[in-house]
Amino acid sequence: MCTFFKLVGDSFYIGRNMDIEYSFGEELVITPRNYEWKWRNAAPKSKNYAIIGMATVDENYPLYAEGANEHGLVMASLNFPGNAKFFPKMEGKLNLTPFEFIPYILSNFKTVKEVREIAKDINLIDEAFKESMPLAPLHFILADKDEALVFEQEADGMHIYDNPIGILTNNPQFDRHMDNLQNYTNLRVENPKTSFAKSFEPKPYGQGLGAVGLPGDASPMSRFVRTAFYKLTTEELEKSNINHLQVFHILDAVKMLRGSVKTPDDKWDITTYSACIDASRGIYYFKTYDNPQIYDVKLHNENLDSKNLIKFPLPKEFESKSLN
């Protein structure tokens, strides 16, 4: 369970909630330009684009959940159980494992337009990082400030969707989310006017009645609709008012609260971390469920011509501060 959206304001921002019932050893990781990527079926390059994002590092390899490169291209993986399908290697295809997909794209391309040119050749293969780490069923979203694509590989092959609103959650398929969004065309930020009868005109008893019917549950379809409403209405603000704090406010409106959603294996599904990536400036902001303090890591403050991963463990401690 996760939520992703893009938002263009005074900069180009990405919002991401990681909703999961356990920690996967995540930490903030910068992969510099001269880190040696080893692909299972693709030739390495001597020079790559630097990447910042949240990852698990295993055997000195960053397994990114989401990330942005130094040119403002962003990519994320989200859970897609029951639908995701990975295939054996295919002749004539760009064969990538799912855990390679994000770093391969971000280390090699600057824009969504560039990726479009090779997208039809991508085949995600059923090869795990190692035996003790089975593949997760995932779909992917790729975005820059101008456009976004969704990649969903299912039993009938790879589906690539243009994503005009720059939003993704989990099941069902992206096109079904977009169809469902049509059920909420009545939503508005102003109070509504009566339209079903000329003889009766009730008066609004408070503000916010234009959004009556906005789903409030934690299901992927409902989070998609809720994110769309808050994100698209935010776009009506002056761009100077749209910054990383507004991104976190939207993320808070779709987060998973401990005690509200229980998984089939009897664990609480929560938003383990929320992230805002200022992709234009290369700044990764984040906070965790148990530590709501917002921290940031700046990509361009580091030596991006290094060969070594740069890692930032997530702060665990939070202390409330009294004003008297």
SERO-4910 file (N, C-alpha, C, O; in steps of 0.05 Angstrom, whole numbers):
BEGIN
 pado doro    nc1    nc2    nc3   cac1   cac2   cac3    cc1    cc2    cc3    oc1    oc2    oc3
  Met    A     17    -24      0      0      0      0     18     25      0     34     28     18
  Cys    A     15     42    -20     31     66    -22     16     87    -38     -3     81    -52
  Thr    A     26    112    -36     14    134    -51     37    151    -62     57    156    -49
  Phe    A     34    159    -87     54    175   -102     39    197   -117     18    192   -129
  Phe    A     50    221   -117     40    242   -135     62    262   -142     81    265   -127
  Lys    A     59    275   -165     77    297   -173     61    323   -170     37    324   -174
  Leu    A     76    345   -165     63    371   -161     83    392   -170    106    392   -160
  Val    A     75    409   -188     93    430   -198     84    457   -186     61    466   -191
  Gly    A    101    469   -170     96    495   -158    119    513   -162    127    519   -184
  Asp    A    130    523   -140    154    540   -143    178    523   -151    199    533   -158
  Ser    A    175    496   -149    194    476   -158    179    452   -167    154    451   -166
  Phe    A    193    431   -176    180    406   -183    182    386   -160    204    378   -152
  Tyr    A    159    379   -149    159    362   -125    146    335   -130    129    331   -147
  Ile    A    155    315   -114    143    289   -113    135    283    -84    151    288    -66
  Gly    A    111    273    -80    103    263    -54    100    233    -54     91    221    -73
  Arg    A    110    221    -33    109    192    -31    104    183     -3    119    190     16
  Asn    A     83    167      2     79    152     27     87    123     23     77    110      4
  Met    A    104    113     40    110     84     40     93     71     61     97     75     85
  Asp    A     73     56     52     54     43     70     61     13     71     58      0     50
  Ile    A     70      4     94     78    -24     96     78    -32    125     79    -15    143
  Glu    A     76    -58    130     73    -67    158     99    -74    172     99    -84    194
  Tyr    A    121    -68    159    147    -74    171    169    -55    160    165    -43    138
  Ser    A    190    -53    174    213    -38    164    230    -56    145    233    -80    152
  Phe    A    239    -46    123    256    -62    105    285    -53    106    300    -56     86
  Gly    A    293    -41    128    321    -32    131    327     -7    114    349     -3    105
  Glu    A    306      9    110    309     32     92    328     54    104    329     58    128
  Glu    A    342     67     86    358     90     93    361    108     69    357     99     46
  Leu    A    368    133     73    371    152     51    398    146     38    419    145     51
  Val    A    398    141     11    422    133     -3    427    150    -27    409    154    -44
  Ile    A    451    161    -30    459    175    -54    479    156    -69    498    147    -59
  Thr    A    472    152    -95    490    137   -112    505    157   -130    492    168   -147
  Pro    A    530    161   -127    545    181   -142    550    171   -171    544    148   -178
  Arg    A    560    189   -187    562    184   -216    581    160   -223    577    146   -242
  Asn    A    602    156   -206    622    136   -213    618    110   -197    636     93   -197
  Tyr    A    595    107   -184    589     81   -172    586     61   -194    575     67   -215
  Glu    A    597     37   -190    597     16   -211    571      0   -209    569    -19   -194
  Trp    A    551      7   -226    527    -10   -227    533    -36   -242    546    -36   -263
  Lys    A    524    -58   -231    527    -84   -244    499    -94   -251    483   -102   -233
  Trp    A    493    -94   -277    467   -104   -286    468   -133   -293    489   -143   -302
  Arg    A    446   -147   -289    446   -176   -295    449   -182   -324    461   -202   -332
  Asn    A    437   -165   -341    436   -171   -370    442   -147   -388    438   -149   -412
  Ala    A    452   -126   -376    458   -102   -392    487    -93   -386    497    -98   -365
  Ala    A    499    -81   -407    527    -72   -404    528    -47   -387    512    -29   -390
  Pro    A    547    -45   -369    551    -22   -352    562      2   -368    574     -2   -389
  Lys    A    557     26   -357    569     50   -369    591     60   -350    589     55   -326
  Ser    A    610     75   -361    631     85   -343    622    109   -328    634    116   -307
  Lys    A    602    123   -338    592    147   -324    562    146   -322    549    140   -342
  Asn    A    551    152   -299    522    151   -294    513    176   -281    529    192   -272
  Tyr    A    486    180   -281    475    203   -267    472    196   -238    465    173   -231
  Ala    A    477    215   -221    474    211   -192    445    209   -184    427    221   -196
  Ile    A    440    193   -163    412    187   -154    411    191   -124    429    185   -109
  Ile    A    388    202   -115    382    204    -86    355    191    -81    336    196    -97
  Gly    A    353    175    -60    327    163    -54    328    144    -31    349    141    -18
  Met    A    305    132    -24    304    113     -2    309     85    -12    297     77    -32
  Ala    A    326     71      2    334     44     -8    342     27     15    349     36     37
  Thr    A    342      1     10    356    -19     27    383    -25     13    383    -29    -11
  Val    A    404    -24     28    430    -31     16    438    -59     24    440    -65     48
  Asp    A    442    -76      5    450   -104     10    473   -110     -9    471   -106    -33
  Glu    A    495   -121      2    519   -127    -13    528   -103    -29    537   -105    -52
  Asn    A    526    -79    -16    535    -54    -28    518    -46    -53    527    -31    -70
  Tyr    A    494    -57    -54    476    -51    -77    451    -38    -66    438    -49    -49
  Pro    A    445    -13    -76    421      1    -66    395     -8    -80    393     -5   -104
  Leu    A    377    -20    -65    351    -29    -75    331     -6    -70    319     -4    -49
  Tyr    A    328     11    -90    312     35    -87    282     30    -87    272     16   -104
  Ala    A    268     42    -68    239     43    -69    229     66    -86    209     63   -100
  Glu    A    243     88    -84    239    111   -102    264    128   -102    281    126    -84
  Gly    A    267    144   -122    290    161   -124    288    182   -145    270    181   -162
  Ala    A    306    201   -145    307    222   -165    336    225   -174    355    221   -158
  Asn    A    340    230   -199    368    235   -208    375    264   -209    357    281   -205
  Glu    A    399    270   -215    409    298   -214    396    316   -235    399    341   -234
  His    A    381    305   -254    368    320   -275    338    324   -270    324    335   -287
  Gly    A    328    314   -247    300    318   -240    282    296   -251    257    300   -251
  Leu    A    292    273   -259    275    250   -266    271    233   -241    290    228   -227
  Val    A    246    226   -237    238    211   -212    224    185   -219    209    184   -239
  Met    A    229    164   -203    216    139   -208    211    126   -181    226    128   -162
  Ala    A    188    111   -179    180     97   -155    167     71   -161    155     68   -182
  Ser    A    170     52   -143    155     26   -145    134     26   -123    138     36   -101
  Leu    A    111     14   -130     89     11   -111     78    -17   -113     80    -30   -134
  Asn    A     66    -27    -92     56    -54    -90     34    -59   -110     16    -42   -113
  Phe    A     34    -82   -124     15    -88   -145      8   -118   -144     11   -132   -164
  Pro    A      0   -128   -120     -3   -157   -117    -26   -168   -133    -46   -156   -138
  Gly    A    -21   -193   -143    -42   -207   -158    -42   -199   -187    -55   -213   -203
  Asn    A    -29   -177   -195    -29   -168   -222     -2   -168   -235      1   -175   -258
  Ala    A     19   -161   -219     46   -160   -230     55   -188   -239     51   -208   -226
  Lys    A     68   -188   -263     78   -213   -274    105   -208   -286    108   -189   -303
  Phe    A    125   -223   -278    152   -220   -289    159   -245   -306    151   -268   -298
  Phe    A    173   -241   -328    178   -262   -347    207   -271   -349    224   -258   -337
  Pro    A    212   -294   -362    240   -301   -368    252   -281   -388    238   -264   -399
  Lys    A    278   -283   -391    292   -266   -410    281   -270   -438    274   -293   -446
  Met    A    279   -249   -454    269   -250   -481    290   -238   -500    302   -218   -494
  Glu    A    295   -252   -522    314   -243   -542    304   -216   -554    281   -213   -561
  Gly    A    323   -198   -557    317   -172   -569    304   -152   -550    297   -130   -559
  Lys    A    302   -159   -525    290   -141   -505    311   -129   -486    333   -140   -484
  Leu    A    304   -107   -473    321    -97   -452    312   -111   -426    292   -103   -414
  Asn    A    326   -132   -419    318   -149   -397    329   -138   -371    353   -139   -366
  Leu    A    311   -129   -354    318   -118   -328    303   -132   -306    279   -139   -310
  Thr    A    316   -137   -283    301   -147   -260    285   -124   -249    292   -101   -253
  Pro    A    263   -129   -234    248   -108   -222    265    -90   -203    260    -66   -202
  Phe    A    284   -102   -189    300    -85   -171    321    -68   -186    332    -50   -175
  Glu    A    326    -75   -212    344    -59   -228    329    -36   -243    342    -17   -252
  Phe    A    303    -38   -245    288    -20   -262    292     10   -255    299     26   -272
  Ile    A    288     16   -229    291     44   -221    319     54   -225    323     75   -238
  Pro    A    340     40   -214    367     51   -218    376     52   -247    391     70   -255
  Tyr    A    368     33   -263    376     33   -291    365     58   -305    380     71   -320
  Ile    A    339     63   -301    327     86   -315    339    112   -304    346    130   -320
  Leu    A    341    115   -278    351    140   -266    380    145   -272    389    168   -273
  Ser    A    396    124   -274    425    128   -279    431    133   -308    454    141   -315
  Asn    A    412    129   -326    417    131   -355    402    152   -370    409    158   -393
  Phe    A    380    162   -358    362    180   -374    357    206   -358    357    207   -334
  Lys    A    352    227   -374    346    253   -362    317    260   -361    308    274   -343
  Thr    A    301    250   -380    273    258   -382    255    234   -388    265    213   -397
  Val    A    229    237   -384    210    217   -391    210    213   -422    208    191   -431
  Lys    A    213    235   -437    214    233   -466    236    214   -476    232    199   -494
  Glu    A    259    216   -463    281    197   -470    273    168   -465    279    151   -481
  Val    A    260    163   -442    253    136   -435    232    125   -454    231    101   -460
  Arg    A    214    142   -464    193    133   -483    206    119   -507    194    100   -518
  Glu    A    229    128   -515    242    117   -539    250     87   -536    252     73   -555
  Ile    A    255     79   -511    263     51   -506    242     35   -490    246     11   -485
  Ala    A    220     48   -483    201     35   -465    189      9   -476    185    -10   -461
  Lys    A    184      9   -502    171    -15   -514    190    -39   -513    180    -62   -517
  Asp    A    215    -35   -509    235    -57   -509    240    -69   -481    254    -88   -478
  Ile    A    227    -57   -460    233    -66   -433    218    -92   -426    194    -94   -431
  Asn    A    232   -110   -415    221   -135   -404    231   -139   -376    255   -142   -371
  Leu    A    212   -139   -357    220   -144   -329    220   -174   -324    200   -187   -327
  Ile    A    244   -184   -315    248   -212   -313    245   -223   -285    248   -208   -265
  Asp    A    238   -248   -283    232   -260   -257    258   -271   -244    261   -295   -241
  Glu    A    275   -252   -237    300   -259   -225    304   -243   -199    305   -218   -200
  Ala    A    305   -256   -176    307   -243   -151    336   -233   -146    354   -243   -158
  Phe    A    338   -214   -128    365   -204   -120    381   -227   -109    405   -230   -116
  Lys    A    369   -242    -91    381   -266    -81    359   -284    -70    336   -274    -66
  Glu    A    365   -309    -65    344   -328    -57    329   -320    -33    305   -325    -31
  Ser    A    342   -307    -14    328   -300     11    311   -274      8    298   -266     27
  Met    A    312   -262    -16    297   -237    -21    279   -241    -45    287   -231    -67
  Pro    A    256   -255    -43    239   -259    -66    229   -233    -78    227   -213    -64
  Leu    A    222   -234   -104    212   -210   -117    186   -201   -106    168   -217    -99
  Ala    A    183   -175   -103    157   -163    -95    141   -157   -120    152   -150   -141
  Pro    A    114   -160   -118     97   -154   -141     93   -123   -143     80   -111   -127
  Leu    A    105   -111   -164    106    -82   -165     96    -71   -192     98    -85   -212
  His    A     86    -47   -191     84    -30   -215    100     -4   -210    107      1   -187
  Phe    A    104     12   -230    123     34   -228    112     59   -241     96     58   -260
  Ile    A    120     82   -230    114    107   -242    139    123   -246    157    124   -229
  Leu    A    140    136   -269    163    152   -278    153    180   -284    133    183   -297
  Ala    A    167    201   -273    157    228   -277    180    248   -279    201    245   -266
  Asp    A    175    269   -295    191    293   -293    171    316   -291    147    311   -288
  Lys    A    180    340   -293    162    363   -289    141    366   -311    121    379   -307
  Asp    A    145    353   -334    127    356   -356    107    333   -360     85    338   -370
  Glu    A    114    309   -353     97    286   -358    103    263   -340    122    264   -324
  Ala    A     86    242   -342     90    218   -325     80    193   -340     61    195   -356
  Leu    A     93    171   -334     85    145   -346     82    125   -324     95    126   -303
  Val    A     64    106   -327     60     83   -310     67     58   -325     59     54   -347
  Phe    A     83     40   -312     91     14   -323     78     -8   -307     83    -10   -283
  Glu    A     61    -24   -319     48    -46   -306     52    -71   -324     39    -74   -344
  Gln    A     69    -89   -315     74   -114   -330     56   -135   -318     59   -143   -295
  Glu    A     38   -145   -334     19   -166   -326     22   -191   -343     40   -192   -359
  Ala    A      4   -210   -339      7   -236   -353      6   -232   -383     17   -249   -398
  Asp    A     -8   -212   -393    -10   -207   -422     11   -188   -432     10   -179   -455
  Gly    A     31   -181   -416     53   -165   -425     54   -138   -411     40   -133   -391
  Met    A     72   -121   -420     77    -95   -408     56    -75   -418     51    -72   -442
  His    A     44    -60   -399     25    -39   -405     39    -13   -397     48    -10   -374
  Ile    A     40      6   -415     52     33   -409     30     54   -413     20     57   -435
  Tyr    A     24     68   -392      3     88   -393     14    116   -389     31    121   -372
  Asp    A      4    135   -406      8    163   -400     -8    169   -375    -31    161   -372
  Asn    A      4    184   -356    -10    191   -331    -13    221   -330      5    235   -319
  Pro    A    -35    232   -339    -38    261   -341    -40    275   -314    -36    300   -312
  Ile    A    -47    261   -293    -50    273   -267    -27    267   -248    -25    278   -226
  Gly    A     -9    249   -256     16    244   -241     11    231   -214     24    239   -194
  Ile    A     -8    212   -212    -15    200   -187    -15    169   -190    -23    159   -212
  Leu    A     -7    155   -170     -9    126   -170    -12    116   -141      1    126   -123
  Thr    A    -28     95   -138    -30     81   -112    -24     51   -118     -3     45   -128
  Asn    A    -42     34   -111    -38      5   -115    -59     -7   -133    -68      7   -151
  Asn    A    -68    -31   -128    -89    -43   -144   -114    -26   -144   -119    -13   -124
  Pro    A   -130    -27   -165   -127    -43   -189   -109    -29   -210    -92    -12   -202
  Gln    A   -111    -37   -235    -94    -25   -256   -100      5   -259   -121     15   -252
  Phe    A    -79     19   -269    -81     48   -271   -106     57   -287   -119     76   -279
  Asp    A   -112     44   -309   -134     53   -326   -161     50   -311   -179     66   -315
  Arg    A   -163     31   -293   -187     28   -277   -189     51   -256   -211     60   -250
  His    A   -166     59   -245   -166     82   -227   -177    107   -241   -193    122   -230
  Met    A   -168    111   -266   -176    134   -281   -206    133   -288   -220    153   -287
  Asp    A   -216    109   -294   -245    106   -299   -261    112   -274   -281    125   -275
  Asn    A   -251    102   -251   -265    107   -225   -266    136   -218   -285    145   -205
  Leu    A   -245    151   -226   -244    179   -220   -268    195   -231   -276    216   -221
  Gln    A   -280    184   -253   -303    197   -265   -327    197   -247   -346    213   -251
  Asn    A   -327    179   -227   -350    179   -209   -350    202   -189   -369    206   -175
  Tyr    A   -329    218   -190   -326    240   -170   -324    267   -183   -313    286   -172
  Thr    A   -336    270   -207   -335    295   -222   -352    316   -208   -350    340   -214
  Asn    A   -369    308   -189   -386    327   -174   -371    342   -152   -380    362   -142
  Leu    A   -347    333   -145   -332    345   -123   -323    373   -130   -316    378   -153
  Arg    A   -323    391   -110   -314    418   -115   -305    431    -89   -311    421    -68
  Val    A   -289    452    -91   -279    465    -67   -299    485    -55   -297    491    -32
  Glu    A   -317    494    -72   -338    513    -62   -362    496    -52   -365    473    -60
  Asn    A   -379    509    -36   -403    496    -28   -421    493    -53   -422    511    -70
  Pro    A   -436    471    -55   -452    466    -78   -478    482    -78   -487    492    -57
  Lys    A   -490    484   -101   -517    496   -104   -536    473   -110   -530    454   -124
  Thr    A   -561    476   -100   -581    455   -105   -588    454   -135   -591    475   -148
  Ser    A   -589    430   -146   -595    427   -174   -616    407   -180   -625    405   -202
  Phe    A   -625    391   -159   -645    370   -165   -674    380   -164   -692    366   -173
  Ala    A   -678    404   -153   -706    414   -152   -706    445   -151   -690    457   -136
  Lys    A   -724    457   -166   -726    486   -166   -742    496   -142   -739    519   -133
  Ser    A   -758    478   -131   -776    487   -109   -763    485    -81   -775    494    -62
  Phe    A   -739    474    -80   -726    470    -54   -697    478    -56   -682    468    -73
  Glu    A   -688    496    -39   -660    506    -39   -649    506    -11   -650    527      2
  Pro    A   -638    483     -1   -627    483     26   -602    500     27   -588    504      7
  Lys    A   -597    511     50   -574    529     54   -552    513     67   -557    497     86
  Pro    A   -527    516     58   -504    502     71   -502    508    100   -504    532    108
  Tyr    A   -497    488    117   -494    492    145   -465    496    153   -460    501    177
  Gly    A   -447    495    134   -418    498    140   -402    497    115   -413    493     93
  Gln    A   -376    500    117   -358    498     94   -350    470     88   -351    452    106
  Gly    A   -343    464     64   -333    438     56   -353    419     44   -347    396     38
  Leu    A   -378    428     41   -399    411     31   -396    403      2   -408    385     -8
  Gly    A   -379    418    -13   -373    411    -40   -358    385    -43   -358    373    -65
  Ala    A   -345    376    -22   -330    351    -23   -344    328     -9   -331    308     -4
  Val    A   -370    331     -3   -385    309      8   -385    286    -13   -391    290    -36
  Gly    A   -377    262     -4   -374    240    -21   -345    233    -27   -339    212    -39
  Leu    A   -327    250    -19   -298    244    -22   -292    220     -4   -296    222     20
  Pro    A   -282    198    -15   -278    174      2   -256    178     22   -235    190     16
  Gly    A   -260    168     46   -241    173     68   -227    148     78   -211    149     96
  Asp    A   -233    125     65   -220    100     75   -192     97     63   -183    113     47
  Ala    A   -178     76     71   -150     72     64   -146     55     40   -123     49     33
  Ser    A   -167     46     26   -164     29      3   -149     44    -19   -151     68    -21
  Pro    A   -136     29    -37   -120     42    -58   -137     60    -76   -129     82    -83
  Met    A   -161     51    -84   -178     68   -101   -187     93    -87   -187    115    -99
  Ser    A   -193     91    -61   -201    115    -46   -178    134    -42   -182    158    -45
  Arg    A   -154    124    -37   -131    141    -34   -124    155    -60   -116    178    -60
  Phe    A   -128    141    -82   -123    153   -109   -142    177   -113   -133    198   -121
  Val    A   -168    173   -107   -187    195   -111   -181    218    -92   -181    241   -100
  Arg    A   -175    212    -66   -170    233    -47   -145    248    -54   -144    273    -52
  Thr    A   -124    234    -63    -99    247    -71   -105    265    -95    -95    288    -97
  Ala    A   -121    255   -114   -127    271   -138   -141    297   -130   -135    319   -141
  Phe    A   -161    295   -112   -176    319   -104   -157    340    -91   -157    363    -99
  Tyr    A   -141    331    -71   -124    350    -57   -101    360    -75    -94    384    -74
  Lys    A    -90    343    -92    -68    351   -109    -78    370   -131    -66    391   -136
  Leu    A   -100    364   -144   -109    380   -166   -121    407   -156   -119    427   -171
  Thr    A   -133    407   -133   -143    433   -122   -119    450   -113   -120    474   -114
  Thr    A    -98    437   -103    -74    452    -95    -62    467   -119    -52    489   -116
  Glu    A    -64    455   -143    -53    467   -167    -66    494   -174    -56    509   -190
  Glu    A    -89    499   -161   -102    525   -165    -89    548   -149    -95    571   -153
  Leu    A    -72    540   -130    -58    561   -114    -37    575   -131    -29    565   -152
  Glu    A    -28    598   -121     -5    610   -133     19    592   -130     23    580   -109
  Lys    A     35    590   -151     58    571   -150     77    577   -127     89    559   -116
  Ser    A     78    602   -119     96    609    -97     87    598    -70    102    596    -51
  Asn    A     61    590    -69     50    578    -44     53    548    -44     46    535    -24
  Ile    A     62    536    -66     64    507    -67     93    499    -62    110    503    -79
  Asn    A     98    488    -38    125    481    -31    125    454    -17    104    440    -16
  His    A    147    445     -5    148    419      6    129    415     29    120    392     34
  Leu    A    122    436     44    103    433     66     75    426     56     61    410     68
  Gln    A     68    438     33     42    431     21     41    402     13     20    389     15
  Val    A     63    392      2     65    364     -5     60    346     19     46    327     17
  Phe    A     73    353     41     69    336     65     40    338     76     30    319     86
  His    A     27    361     73     -1    363     81    -18    344     65    -36    332     76
  Ile    A    -13    342     39    -28    324     22    -22    295     30    -41    278     32
  Leu    A      3    289     35     10    262     44     -3    254     70    -12    231     73
  Asp    A     -5    273     88    -18    268    114    -48    261    110    -59    246    126
  Ala    A    -60    272     89    -88    267     84    -94    239     74   -117    231     73
  Val    A    -73    225     65    -77    198     55    -59    177     69    -55    155     59
  Lys    A    -49    184     92    -31    166    107    -47    144    121    -71    146    125
  Met    A    -32    122    127    -44     99    141    -37    102    171    -14    104    178
  Leu    A    -57    101    187    -54    104    216    -52     77    230    -68     58    224
  Arg    A    -33     74    247    -31     49    263    -56     44    278    -67     61    292
  Gly    A    -67     20    275    -92     13    288   -116     14    270   -138      7    278
  Ser    A   -113     23    245   -136     26    227   -137      5    205   -159      0    195
  Val    A   -114     -7    198   -114    -27    177    -97    -50    185    -73    -47    192
  Lys    A   -108    -74    186    -94    -98    193    -91   -116    169   -110   -120    154
  Thr    A    -66   -126    165    -60   -143    143    -69   -172    148    -75   -179    171
  Pro    A    -70   -189    127    -78   -217    131    -61   -232    150    -70   -252    162
  Asp    A    -35   -224    154    -18   -238    173    -18   -224    200      1   -226    215
  Asp    A    -39   -209    206    -45   -198    232    -25   -176    241    -17   -175    264
  Lys    A    -16   -160    221      2   -137    227    -11   -111    220    -29   -111    202
  Trp    A     -3    -89    232    -14    -63    226      0    -51    202     24    -48    202
  Asp    A    -16    -43    183     -5    -29    159     -4      1    166    -24     13    173
  Ile    A     20     12    164     23     41    171     40     55    150     53     42    134
  Thr    A     40     81    150     57     97    133     84     99    148     88    116    165
  Thr    A    103     81    141    128     80    155    145    105    150    159    115    168
  Tyr    A    143    117    126    155    143    121    140    158    100    127    146     82
  Ser    A    141    184    101    131    202     81    154    218     70    171    227     85
  Ala    A    154    221     43    177    235     31    167    256     11    147    252     -3
  Cys    A    181    278     10    177    298    -11    204    302    -24    224    309    -11
  Ile    A    205    298    -50    229    302    -65    226    328    -81    209    331    -98
  Asp    A    243    347    -75    245    371    -92    264    364   -114    289    367   -112
  Ala    A    253    354   -136    269    342   -157    285    363   -173    306    357   -184
  Ser    A    275    388   -174    289    409   -188    315    417   -174    335    423   -186
  Arg    A    314    416   -147    337    425   -131    353    401   -120    374    405   -108
  Gly    A    343    377   -123    357    354   -113    357    352    -83    377    345    -70
  Ile    A    334    358    -70    331    356    -41    310    334    -34    288    334    -45
  Tyr    A    318    316    -17    299    295     -8    291    302     21    308    300     39
  Tyr    A    266    308     25    254    313     52    239    288     61    227    274     44
  Phe    A    240    282     87    226    258     96    219    261    126    232    276    141
  Lys    A    200    246    134    193    242    162    183    213    165    174    201    145
  Thr    A    184    202    189    176    175    194    151    174    212    144    194    224
  Tyr    A    139    151    214    115    149    229    120    156    259    103    170    271
  Asp    A    142    147    270    147    152    298    164    177    303    170    184    326
  Asn    A    173    190    281    188    215    284    178    235    263    188    235    241
  Pro    A    159    252    271    147    270    251    164    295    244    155    311    228
  Gln    A    187    297    257    206    319    249    214    315    219    221    293    211
  Ile    A    213    336    204    221    335    176    251    340    173    261    360    183
  Tyr    A    264    321    161    293    322    155    297    325    125    279    320    109
  Asp    A    321    334    117    327    335     89    356    328     84    374    332    101
  Val    A    360    317     60    387    311     50    389    324     23    372    320      6
  Lys    A    411    339     18    414    353     -7    435    339    -25    458    335    -17
  Leu    A    425    330    -48    442    315    -66    467    330    -74    489    319    -74
  His    A    465    356    -80    487    371    -90    507    381    -69    526    394    -75
  Asn    A    501    374    -44    521    380    -22    542    358    -20    562    361     -5
  Glu    A    539    336    -35    557    314    -33    576    313    -58    571    326    -78
  Asn    A    596    297    -55    615    293    -77    602    273    -97    604    249    -93
  Leu    A    590    283   -118    576    266   -137    594    252   -156    585    236   -172
  Asp    A    620    258   -156    639    244   -173    653    221   -158    672    209   -168
  Ser    A    643    214   -135    654    192   -119    646    165   -132    629    164   -149
  Lys    A    659    144   -122    651    117   -130    635    103   -108    624     81   -113
  Asn    A    634    115    -84    623    101    -61    595    111    -54    589    135    -56
  Leu    A    578     93    -46    551    100    -37    553    119    -13    571    116      4
  Ile    A    535    138    -12    533    156     11    507    150     25    485    153     14
  Lys    A    508    142     51    484    132     65    478    150     89    496    159    103
  Phe    A    452    153     94    442    169    117    421    152    131    398    151    123
  Pro    A    428    140    154    408    125    169    386    144    179    391    167    184
  Leu    A    362    133    180    339    150    188    340    155    218    344    137    234
  Pro    A    337    180    226    337    187    255    314    173    269    291    173    259
  Lys    A    319    161    292    298    147    306    285    163    328    261    159    334
  Glu    A    300    180    341    290    194    364    274    219    357    282    234    339
  Phe    A    253    223    372    237    248    369    231    258    397    223    243    415
  Glu    A    235    284    401    231    296    427    213    321    424    221    340    410
  Ser    A    191    321    437    173    345    437    187    367    453    200    362    474
  Lys    A    184    391    443    197    414    456    176    433    468    157    441    454
  Ser    A    180    439    493    161    457    507    168    486    502    192    493    500
  Leu    A    148    503    500    152    531    495    153    548    521    156    572    520
  Asn    A    150    534    544    151    549    569    165    533    591    168    542    613
***
